[in-house]
Amino acid sequence: MSQRKDKEKVIGEHFDDERIKSFLDFPPPEGVNRDYHVLVKAYRGMGEENFNTFVQFFLEAGYDINATGPDGKTFLQTIKDHHSGGSYLQALEKAGAR
């Protein structure tokens, strides 16, 4: 069984803009929507403040904030019930995620 990345490890870590933008370049596994995949990678790999900045870059690059994952859910729907999702959800909703 694989373990999930602990969000506490990235809290407070600061990335510069180039590091944040680098999350836009993660290639998805076969059969996974690219836009959904990079949202997952950013969520797992950065703290709340950096994620807010990432969402701005994500939209500026023309990515789809409502892309769906393999289960047919948007990323917002996927993390809606996550304990640590609060500020991440707010960033997504502010960007127009449904």
C-alpha positions, -999 to 999 in steps of 0.1 A, spaced: 0 0 0 15 34 -9 15 62 16 1 96 8 24 126 9 20 144 42 8 180 36 26 192 67 59 187 51 53 215 26 36 240 48 56 272 50 80 262 22 84 290 -3 90 285 -40 100 313 -64 78 319 -94 99 297 -117 97 268 -93 59 272 -90 56 274 -128 76 242 -132 45 223 -118 28 231 -151 52 208 -169 45 175 -152 35 150 -179 5 130 -170 3 92 -169 -14 77 -199 -52 82 -198 -51 111 -173 -60 146 -183 -29 169 -182 -47 198 -166 -61 176 -138 -28 160 -133 -8 192 -128 -34 204 -102 -29 171 -83 9 175 -84 7 212 -72 -17 203 -44 5 175 -32 38 194 -37 32 229 -24 18 249 5 -13 270 4 3 303 -5 23 288 -33 -8 270 -45 -27 303 -48 1 316 -70 2 283 -90 -36 286 -98 -30 321 -112 -2 308 -135 -24 277 -143 -52 300 -156 -28 324 -174 -13 294 -193 -48 285 -205 -53 253 -185 -88 241 -175 -96 245 -138 -125 222 -143 -107 194 -160 -118 160 -148 -98 131 -135 -101 94 -142 -131 92 -120 -150 120 -138 -147 145 -109 -131 179 -111 -101 185 -88 -123 207 -66 -148 178 -62 -119 154 -55 -105 174 -26 -138 188 -12 -137 165 18 -100 166 25 -91 177 60 -64 200 48 -82 213 17 -96 246 31 -74 273 15 -68 251 -15 -105 249 -21 -109 287 -17 -81 292 -44 -99 268 -68 -133 283 -62 -120 319 -66 -106 307 -100 -140 294 -111 -137 257 -102 -169 238 -98 
